[in-house]
Amino acid sequence: MYTGRMVSVSLSEARSEFFDLVERAASGEKIMLLSRGNPRAMLVPVDTETRPLLTAAQAVDIFQHRQMDAAAWQSIRFPGDTIGEDGLG
């Protein structure tokens, strides 16, 4: 099994090795697809873990304040989540 490392592959190479790349991603490897050296997409393993639900009080708080308190965020966050931490979401 791969240990979360990321490799970059050109789209032309990805076309010819698609099924192998899918199997590598399914094994845990992250694969960045490049077009002319620029990142275009990423193959990553599917997250099969179920995420816990928010409580009703947490959902109301998020709706009213348009942000999560720390306890609500931690209840649904998985290691590696970056939503809101990179300024994009």
Phi and psi restraints in degrees (range 20) as a CNS / XPLOR table:
assign (resid 1 and name C) (resid 2 and name N)
       (resid 2 and name CA) (resid 2 and name C) 1.0 -78.6 20.0 2
assign (resid 2 and name N) (resid 2 and name CA)
       (resid 2 and name C) (resid 3 and name N) 1.0 157.5 20.0 2
assign (resid 2 and name C) (resid 3 and name N)
       (resid 3 and name CA) (resid 3 and name C) 1.0 -111.5 20.0 2
assign (resid 3 and name N) (resid 3 and name CA)
       (resid 3 and name C) (resid 4 and name N) 1.0 43.0 20.0 2
assign (resid 3 and name C) (resid 4 and name N)
       (resid 4 and name CA) (resid 4 and name C) 1.0 78.3 20.0 2
assign (resid 4 and name N) (resid 4 and name CA)
       (resid 4 and name C) (resid 5 and name N) 1.0 9.3 20.0 2
assign (resid 4 and name C) (resid 5 and name N)
       (resid 5 and name CA) (resid 5 and name C) 1.0 -74.2 20.0 2
assign (resid 5 and name N) (resid 5 and name CA)
       (resid 5 and name C) (resid 6 and name N) 1.0 160.1 20.0 2
assign (resid 5 and name C) (resid 6 and name N)
       (resid 6 and name CA) (resid 6 and name C) 1.0 -118.8 20.0 2
assign (resid 6 and name N) (resid 6 and name CA)
       (resid 6 and name C) (resid 7 and name N) 1.0 136.4 20.0 2
assign (resid 6 and name C) (resid 7 and name N)
       (resid 7 and name CA) (resid 7 and name C) 1.0 -119.9 20.0 2
assign (resid 7 and name N) (resid 7 and name CA)
       (resid 7 and name C) (resid 8 and name N) 1.0 157.4 20.0 2
assign (resid 7 and name C) (resid 8 and name N)
       (resid 8 and name CA) (resid 8 and name C) 1.0 -112.6 20.0 2
assign (resid 8 and name N) (resid 8 and name CA)
       (resid 8 and name C) (resid 9 and name N) 1.0 137.8 20.0 2
assign (resid 8 and name C) (resid 9 and name N)
       (resid 9 and name CA) (resid 9 and name C) 1.0 -136.6 20.0 2
assign (resid 9 and name N) (resid 9 and name CA)
       (resid 9 and name C) (resid 10 and name N) 1.0 136.2 20.0 2
assign (resid 9 and name C) (resid 10 and name N)
       (resid 10 and name CA) (resid 10 and name C) 1.0 -70.0 20.0 2
assign (resid 10 and name N) (resid 10 and name CA)
       (resid 10 and name C) (resid 11 and name N) 1.0 154.4 20.0 2
assign (resid 10 and name C) (resid 11 and name N)
       (resid 11 and name CA) (resid 11 and name C) 1.0 -61.7 20.0 2
assign (resid 11 and name N) (resid 11 and name CA)
       (resid 11 and name C) (resid 12 and name N) 1.0 -36.7 20.0 2
assign (resid 11 and name C) (resid 12 and name N)
       (resid 12 and name CA) (resid 12 and name C) 1.0 -65.6 20.0 2
assign (resid 12 and name N) (resid 12 and name CA)
       (resid 12 and name C) (resid 13 and name N) 1.0 -39.1 20.0 2
assign (resid 12 and name C) (resid 13 and name N)
       (resid 13 and name CA) (resid 13 and name C) 1.0 -68.0 20.0 2
assign (resid 13 and name N) (resid 13 and name CA)
       (resid 13 and name C) (resid 14 and name N) 1.0 -38.9 20.0 2
assign (resid 13 and name C) (resid 14 and name N)
       (resid 14 and name CA) (resid 14 and name C) 1.0 -63.2 20.0 2
assign (resid 14 and name N) (resid 14 and name CA)
       (resid 14 and name C) (resid 15 and name N) 1.0 -35.7 20.0 2
assign (resid 14 and name C) (resid 15 and name N)
       (resid 15 and name CA) (resid 15 and name C) 1.0 -60.0 20.0 2
assign (resid 15 and name N) (resid 15 and name CA)
       (resid 15 and name C) (resid 16 and name N) 1.0 -44.0 20.0 2
assign (resid 15 and name C) (resid 16 and name N)
       (resid 16 and name CA) (resid 16 and name C) 1.0 -79.9 20.0 2
assign (resid 16 and name N) (resid 16 and name CA)
       (resid 16 and name C) (resid 17 and name N) 1.0 -18.5 20.0 2
assign (resid 16 and name C) (resid 17 and name N)
       (resid 17 and name CA) (resid 17 and name C) 1.0 -120.0 20.0 2
assign (resid 17 and name N) (resid 17 and name CA)
       (resid 17 and name C) (resid 18 and name N) 1.0 24.9 20.0 2
assign (resid 17 and name C) (resid 18 and name N)
       (resid 18 and name CA) (resid 18 and name C) 1.0 -54.2 20.0 2
assign (resid 18 and name N) (resid 18 and name CA)
       (resid 18 and name C) (resid 19 and name N) 1.0 -51.8 20.0 2
assign (resid 18 and name C) (resid 19 and name N)
       (resid 19 and name CA) (resid 19 and name C) 1.0 -64.7 20.0 2
assign (resid 19 and name N) (resid 19 and name CA)
       (resid 19 and name C) (resid 20 and name N) 1.0 -37.2 20.0 2
assign (resid 19 and name C) (resid 20 and name N)
       (resid 20 and name CA) (resid 20 and name C) 1.0 -65.1 20.0 2
assign (resid 20 and name N) (resid 20 and name CA)
       (resid 20 and name C) (resid 21 and name N) 1.0 -41.4 20.0 2
assign (resid 20 and name C) (resid 21 and name N)
       (resid 21 and name CA) (resid 21 and name C) 1.0 -65.1 20.0 2
assign (resid 21 and name N) (resid 21 and name CA)
       (resid 21 and name C) (resid 22 and name N) 1.0 -38.3 20.0 2
assign (resid 21 and name C) (resid 22 and name N)
       (resid 22 and name CA) (resid 22 and name C) 1.0 -63.4 20.0 2
assign (resid 22 and name N) (resid 22 and name CA)
       (resid 22 and name C) (resid 23 and name N) 1.0 -42.6 20.0 2
assign (resid 22 and name C) (resid 23 and name N)
       (resid 23 and name CA) (resid 23 and name C) 1.0 -64.7 20.0 2
assign (resid 23 and name N) (resid 23 and name CA)
       (resid 23 and name C) (resid 24 and name N) 1.0 -39.9 20.0 2
assign (resid 23 and name C) (resid 24 and name N)
       (resid 24 and name CA) (resid 24 and name C) 1.0 -63.8 20.0 2
assign (resid 24 and name N) (resid 24 and name CA)
       (resid 24 and name C) (resid 25 and name N) 1.0 -41.7 20.0 2
assign (resid 24 and name C) (resid 25 and name N)
       (resid 25 and name CA) (resid 25 and name C) 1.0 -64.8 20.0 2
assign (resid 25 and name N) (resid 25 and name CA)
       (resid 25 and name C) (resid 26 and name N) 1.0 -40.7 20.0 2
assign (resid 25 and name C) (resid 26 and name N)
       (resid 26 and name CA) (resid 26 and name C) 1.0 -63.0 20.0 2
assign (resid 26 and name N) (resid 26 and name CA)
       (resid 26 and name C) (resid 27 and name N) 1.0 -25.5 20.0 2
assign (resid 26 and name C) (resid 27 and name N)
       (resid 27 and name CA) (resid 27 and name C) 1.0 -84.6 20.0 2
assign (resid 27 and name N) (resid 27 and name CA)
       (resid 27 and name C) (resid 28 and name N) 1.0 -2.4 20.0 2
assign (resid 27 and name C) (resid 28 and name N)
       (resid 28 and name CA) (resid 28 and name C) 1.0 117.1 20.0 2
assign (resid 28 and name N) (resid 28 and name CA)
       (resid 28 and name C) (resid 29 and name N) 1.0 -7.5 20.0 2
assign (resid 28 and name C) (resid 29 and name N)
       (resid 29 and name CA) (resid 29 and name C) 1.0 -81.4 20.0 2
assign (resid 29 and name N) (resid 29 and name CA)
       (resid 29 and name C) (resid 30 and name N) 1.0 142.2 20.0 2
assign (resid 29 and name C) (resid 30 and name N)
       (resid 30 and name CA) (resid 30 and name C) 1.0 -99.4 20.0 2
assign (resid 30 and name N) (resid 30 and name CA)
       (resid 30 and name C) (resid 31 and name N) 1.0 130.4 20.0 2
assign (resid 30 and name C) (resid 31 and name N)
       (resid 31 and name CA) (resid 31 and name C) 1.0 -124.5 20.0 2
assign (resid 31 and name N) (resid 31 and name CA)
       (resid 31 and name C) (resid 32 and name N) 1.0 115.1 20.0 2
assign (resid 31 and name C) (resid 32 and name N)
       (resid 32 and name CA) (resid 32 and name C) 1.0 -86.2 20.0 2
assign (resid 32 and name N) (resid 32 and name CA)
       (resid 32 and name C) (resid 33 and name N) 1.0 128.2 20.0 2
assign (resid 32 and name C) (resid 33 and name N)
       (resid 33 and name CA) (resid 33 and name C) 1.0 -97.9 20.0 2
assign (resid 33 and name N) (resid 33 and name CA)
       (resid 33 and name C) (resid 34 and name N) 1.0 127.4 20.0 2
assign (resid 33 and name C) (resid 34 and name N)
       (resid 34 and name CA) (resid 34 and name C) 1.0 -113.3 20.0 2
assign (resid 34 and name N) (resid 34 and name CA)
       (resid 34 and name C) (resid 35 and name N) 1.0 142.9 20.0 2
assign (resid 34 and name C) (resid 35 and name N)
       (resid 35 and name CA) (resid 35 and name C) 1.0 -122.1 20.0 2
assign (resid 35 and name N) (resid 35 and name CA)
       (resid 35 and name C) (resid 36 and name N) 1.0 113.5 20.0 2
assign (resid 35 and name C) (resid 36 and name N)
       (resid 36 and name CA) (resid 36 and name C) 1.0 54.4 20.0 2
assign (resid 36 and name N) (resid 36 and name CA)
       (resid 36 and name C) (resid 37 and name N) 1.0 38.0 20.0 2
assign (resid 36 and name C) (resid 37 and name N)
       (resid 37 and name CA) (resid 37 and name C) 1.0 84.3 20.0 2
assign (resid 37 and name N) (resid 37 and name CA)
       (resid 37 and name C) (resid 38 and name N) 1.0 -3.8 20.0 2
assign (resid 37 and name C) (resid 38 and name N)
       (resid 38 and name CA) (resid 38 and name C) 1.0 -103.2 20.0 2
assign (resid 38 and name N) (resid 38 and name CA)
       (resid 38 and name C) (resid 39 and name N) 1.0 133.8 20.0 2
assign (resid 38 and name C) (resid 39 and name N)
       (resid 39 and name CA) (resid 39 and name C) 1.0 -60.9 20.0 2
assign (resid 39 and name N) (resid 39 and name CA)
       (resid 39 and name C) (resid 40 and name N) 1.0 133.4 20.0 2
assign (resid 39 and name C) (resid 40 and name N)
       (resid 40 and name CA) (resid 40 and name C) 1.0 -122.0 20.0 2
assign (resid 40 and name N) (resid 40 and name CA)
       (resid 40 and name C) (resid 41 and name N) 1.0 -33.0 20.0 2
assign (resid 40 and name C) (resid 41 and name N)
       (resid 41 and name CA) (resid 41 and name C) 1.0 -161.9 20.0 2
assign (resid 41 and name N) (resid 41 and name CA)
       (resid 41 and name C) (resid 42 and name N) 1.0 171.3 20.0 2
assign (resid 41 and name C) (resid 42 and name N)
       (resid 42 and name CA) (resid 42 and name C) 1.0 -140.3 20.0 2
assign (resid 42 and name N) (resid 42 and name CA)
       (resid 42 and name C) (resid 43 and name N) 1.0 137.0 20.0 2
assign (resid 42 and name C) (resid 43 and name N)
       (resid 43 and name CA) (resid 43 and name C) 1.0 -97.3 20.0 2
assign (resid 43 and name N) (resid 43 and name CA)
       (resid 43 and name C) (resid 44 and name N) 1.0 125.7 20.0 2
assign (resid 43 and name C) (resid 44 and name N)
       (resid 44 and name CA) (resid 44 and name C) 1.0 -135.2 20.0 2
assign (resid 44 and name N) (resid 44 and name CA)
       (resid 44 and name C) (resid 45 and name N) 1.0 158.2 20.0 2
assign (resid 44 and name C) (resid 45 and name N)
       (resid 45 and name CA) (resid 45 and name C) 1.0 -66.9 20.0 2
assign (resid 45 and name N) (resid 45 and name CA)
       (resid 45 and name C) (resid 46 and name N) 1.0 151.0 20.0 2
assign (resid 45 and name C) (resid 46 and name N)
       (resid 46 and name CA) (resid 46 and name C) 1.0 -75.6 20.0 2
assign (resid 46 and name N) (resid 46 and name CA)
       (resid 46 and name C) (resid 47 and name N) 1.0 134.3 20.0 2
assign (resid 46 and name C) (resid 47 and name N)
       (resid 47 and name CA) (resid 47 and name C) 1.0 -84.8 20.0 2
assign (resid 47 and name N) (resid 47 and name CA)
       (resid 47 and name C) (resid 48 and name N) 1.0 110.2 20.0 2
assign (resid 47 and name C) (resid 48 and name N)
       (resid 48 and name CA) (resid 48 and name C) 1.0 -96.9 20.0 2
assign (resid 48 and name N) (resid 48 and name CA)
       (resid 48 and name C) (resid 49 and name N) 1.0 -2.7 20.0 2
assign (resid 48 and name C) (resid 49 and name N)
       (resid 49 and name CA) (resid 49 and name C) 1.0 -74.8 20.0 2
assign (resid 49 and name N) (resid 49 and name CA)
       (resid 49 and name C) (resid 50 and name N) 1.0 140.2 20.0 2
assign (resid 49 and name C) (resid 50 and name N)
       (resid 50 and name CA) (resid 50 and name C) 1.0 -83.1 20.0 2
assign (resid 50 and name N) (resid 50 and name CA)
       (resid 50 and name C) (resid 51 and name N) 1.0 143.1 20.0 2
assign (resid 50 and name C) (resid 51 and name N)
       (resid 51 and name CA) (resid 51 and name C) 1.0 -95.0 20.0 2
assign (resid 51 and name N) (resid 51 and name CA)
       (resid 51 and name C) (resid 52 and name N) 1.0 141.6 20.0 2
assign (resid 51 and name C) (resid 52 and name N)
       (resid 52 and name CA) (resid 52 and name C) 1.0 -66.7 20.0 2
assign (resid 52 and name N) (resid 52 and name CA)
       (resid 52 and name C) (resid 53 and name N) 1.0 152.2 20.0 2
assign (resid 52 and name C) (resid 53 and name N)
       (resid 53 and name CA) (resid 53 and name C) 1.0 -83.6 20.0 2
assign (resid 53 and name N) (resid 53 and name CA)
       (resid 53 and name C) (resid 54 and name N) 1.0 154.0 20.0 2
assign (resid 53 and name C) (resid 54 and name N)
       (resid 54 and name CA) (resid 54 and name C) 1.0 -77.7 20.0 2
assign (resid 54 and name N) (resid 54 and name CA)
       (resid 54 and name C) (resid 55 and name N) 1.0 154.2 20.0 2
assign (resid 54 and name C) (resid 55 and name N)
       (resid 55 and name CA) (resid 55 and name C) 1.0 -76.2 20.0 2
assign (resid 55 and name N) (resid 55 and name CA)
       (resid 55 and name C) (resid 56 and name N) 1.0 163.1 20.0 2
assign (resid 55 and name C) (resid 56 and name N)
       (resid 56 and name CA) (resid 56 and name C) 1.0 -61.2 20.0 2
assign (resid 56 and name N) (resid 56 and name CA)
       (resid 56 and name C) (resid 57 and name N) 1.0 -40.5 20.0 2
assign (resid 56 and name C) (resid 57 and name N)
       (resid 57 and name CA) (resid 57 and name C) 1.0 -63.3 20.0 2
assign (resid 57 and name N) (resid 57 and name CA)
       (resid 57 and name C) (resid 58 and name N) 1.0 -39.6 20.0 2
assign (resid 57 and name C) (resid 58 and name N)
       (resid 58 and name CA) (resid 58 and name C) 1.0 -66.1 20.0 2
assign (resid 58 and name N) (resid 58 and name CA)
       (resid 58 and name C) (resid 59 and name N) 1.0 -40.7 20.0 2
assign (resid 58 and name C) (resid 59 and name N)
       (resid 59 and name CA) (resid 59 and name C) 1.0 -64.0 20.0 2
assign (resid 59 and name N) (resid 59 and name CA)
       (resid 59 and name C) (resid 60 and name N) 1.0 -42.5 20.0 2
assign (resid 59 and name C) (resid 60 and name N)
       (resid 60 and name CA) (resid 60 and name C) 1.0 -63.1 20.0 2
assign (resid 60 and name N) (resid 60 and name CA)
       (resid 60 and name C) (resid 61 and name N) 1.0 -43.4 20.0 2
assign (resid 60 and name C) (resid 61 and name N)
       (resid 61 and name CA) (resid 61 and name C) 1.0 -61.3 20.0 2
assign (resid 61 and name N) (resid 61 and name CA)
       (resid 61 and name C) (resid 62 and name N) 1.0 -42.5 20.0 2
assign (resid 61 and name C) (resid 62 and name N)
       (resid 62 and name CA) (resid 62 and name C) 1.0 -63.3 20.0 2
assign (resid 62 and name N) (resid 62 and name CA)
       (resid 62 and name C) (resid 63 and name N) 1.0 -44.8 20.0 2
assign (resid 62 and name C) (resid 63 and name N)
       (resid 63 and name CA) (resid 63 and name C) 1.0 -62.3 20.0 2
assign (resid 63 and name N) (resid 63 and name CA)
       (resid 63 and name C) (resid 64 and name N) 1.0 -45.0 20.0 2
assign (resid 63 and name C) (resid 64 and name N)
       (resid 64 and name CA) (resid 64 and name C) 1.0 -71.7 20.0 2
assign (resid 64 and name N) (resid 64 and name CA)
       (resid 64 and name C) (resid 65 and name N) 1.0 -38.7 20.0 2
assign (resid 64 and name C) (resid 65 and name N)
       (resid 65 and name CA) (resid 65 and name C) 1.0 -104.5 20.0 2
assign (resid 65 and name N) (resid 65 and name CA)
       (resid 65 and name C) (resid 66 and name N) 1.0 -5.1 20.0 2
assign (resid 65 and name C) (resid 66 and name N)
       (resid 66 and name CA) (resid 66 and name C) 1.0 56.5 20.0 2
assign (resid 66 and name N) (resid 66 and name CA)
       (resid 66 and name C) (resid 67 and name N) 1.0 28.1 20.0 2
assign (resid 66 and name C) (resid 67 and name N)
       (resid 67 and name CA) (resid 67 and name C) 1.0 -158.9 20.0 2
assign (resid 67 and name N) (resid 67 and name CA)
       (resid 67 and name C) (resid 68 and name N) 1.0 159.3 20.0 2
assign (resid 67 and name C) (resid 68 and name N)
       (resid 68 and name CA) (resid 68 and name C) 1.0 -94.9 20.0 2
assign (resid 68 and name N) (resid 68 and name CA)
       (resid 68 and name C) (resid 69 and name N) 1.0 144.8 20.0 2
assign (resid 68 and name C) (resid 69 and name N)
       (resid 69 and name CA) (resid 69 and name C) 1.0 -77.0 20.0 2
assign (resid 69 and name N) (resid 69 and name CA)
       (resid 69 and name C) (resid 70 and name N) 1.0 166.2 20.0 2
assign (resid 69 and name C) (resid 70 and name N)
       (resid 70 and name CA) (resid 70 and name C) 1.0 -59.9 20.0 2
assign (resid 70 and name N) (resid 70 and name CA)
       (resid 70 and name C) (resid 71 and name N) 1.0 -38.7 20.0 2
assign (resid 70 and name C) (resid 71 and name N)
       (resid 71 and name CA) (resid 71 and name C) 1.0 -65.9 20.0 2
assign (resid 71 and name N) (resid 71 and name CA)
       (resid 71 and name C) (resid 72 and name N) 1.0 -39.9 20.0 2
assign (resid 71 and name C) (resid 72 and name N)
       (resid 72 and name CA) (resid 72 and name C) 1.0 -66.1 20.0 2
assign (resid 72 and name N) (resid 72 and name CA)
       (resid 72 and name C) (resid 73 and name N) 1.0 -43.7 20.0 2
assign (resid 72 and name C) (resid 73 and name N)
       (resid 73 and name CA) (resid 73 and name C) 1.0 -62.7 20.0 2
assign (resid 73 and name N) (resid 73 and name CA)
       (resid 73 and name C) (resid 74 and name N) 1.0 -45.4 20.0 2
assign (resid 73 and name C) (resid 74 and name N)
       (resid 74 and name CA) (resid 74 and name C) 1.0 -66.4 20.0 2
assign (resid 74 and name N) (resid 74 and name CA)
       (resid 74 and name C) (resid 75 and name N) 1.0 -28.6 20.0 2
assign (resid 74 and name C) (resid 75 and name N)
       (resid 75 and name CA) (resid 75 and name C) 1.0 -70.3 20.0 2
assign (resid 75 and name N) (resid 75 and name CA)
       (resid 75 and name C) (resid 76 and name N) 1.0 -24.1 20.0 2
assign (resid 75 and name C) (resid 76 and name N)
       (resid 76 and name CA) (resid 76 and name C) 1.0 -112.5 20.0 2
assign (resid 76 and name N) (resid 76 and name CA)
       (resid 76 and name C) (resid 77 and name N) 1.0 -7.2 20.0 2
assign (resid 76 and name C) (resid 77 and name N)
       (resid 77 and name CA) (resid 77 and name C) 1.0 -80.4 20.0 2
assign (resid 77 and name N) (resid 77 and name CA)
       (resid 77 and name C) (resid 78 and name N) 1.0 140.4 20.0 2
assign (resid 77 and name C) (resid 78 and name N)
       (resid 78 and name CA) (resid 78 and name C) 1.0 -112.1 20.0 2
assign (resid 78 and name N) (resid 78 and name CA)
       (resid 78 and name C) (resid 79 and name N) 1.0 153.5 20.0 2
assign (resid 78 and name C) (resid 79 and name N)
       (resid 79 and name CA) (resid 79 and name C) 1.0 -54.1 20.0 2
assign (resid 79 and name N) (resid 79 and name CA)
       (resid 79 and name C) (resid 80 and name N) 1.0 133.4 20.0 2
assign (resid 79 and name C) (resid 80 and name N)
       (resid 80 and name CA) (resid 80 and name C) 1.0 97.0 20.0 2
assign (resid 80 and name N) (resid 80 and name CA)
       (resid 80 and name C) (resid 81 and name N) 1.0 -14.4 20.0 2
assign (resid 80 and name C) (resid 81 and name N)
       (resid 81 and name CA) (resid 81 and name C) 1.0 -62.0 20.0 2
assign (resid 81 and name N) (resid 81 and name CA)
       (resid 81 and name C) (resid 82 and name N) 1.0 136.6 20.0 2
assign (resid 81 and name C) (resid 82 and name N)
       (resid 82 and name CA) (resid 82 and name C) 1.0 -128.2 20.0 2
assign (resid 82 and name N) (resid 82 and name CA)
       (resid 82 and name C) (resid 83 and name N) 1.0 11.7 20.0 2
assign (resid 82 and name C) (resid 83 and name N)
       (resid 83 and name CA) (resid 83 and name C) 1.0 -59.3 20.0 2
assign (resid 83 and name N) (resid 83 and name CA)
       (resid 83 and name C) (resid 84 and name N) 1.0 125.0 20.0 2
assign (resid 83 and name C) (resid 84 and name N)
       (resid 84 and name CA) (resid 84 and name C) 1.0 86.1 20.0 2
assign (resid 84 and name N) (resid 84 and name CA)
       (resid 84 and name C) (resid 85 and name N) 1.0 -15.6 20.0 2
assign (resid 84 and name C) (resid 85 and name N)
       (resid 85 and name CA) (resid 85 and name C) 1.0 -89.6 20.0 2
assign (resid 85 and name N) (resid 85 and name CA)
       (resid 85 and name C) (resid 86 and name N) 1.0 -16.6 20.0 2
assign (resid 85 and name C) (resid 86 and name N)
       (resid 86 and name CA) (resid 86 and name C) 1.0 -106.8 20.0 2
assign (resid 86 and name N) (resid 86 and name CA)
       (resid 86 and name C) (resid 87 and name N) 1.0 7.6 20.0 2
assign (resid 86 and name C) (resid 87 and name N)
       (resid 87 and name CA) (resid 87 and name C) 1.0 79.9 20.0 2
assign (resid 87 and name N) (resid 87 and name CA)
       (resid 87 and name C) (resid 88 and name N) 1.0 5.6 20.0 2
assign (resid 87 and name C) (resid 88 and name N)
       (resid 88 and name CA) (resid 88 and name C) 1.0 -104.0 20.0 2
assign (resid 88 and name N) (resid 88 and name CA)
       (resid 88 and name C) (resid 89 and name N) 1.0 -15.2 20.0 2
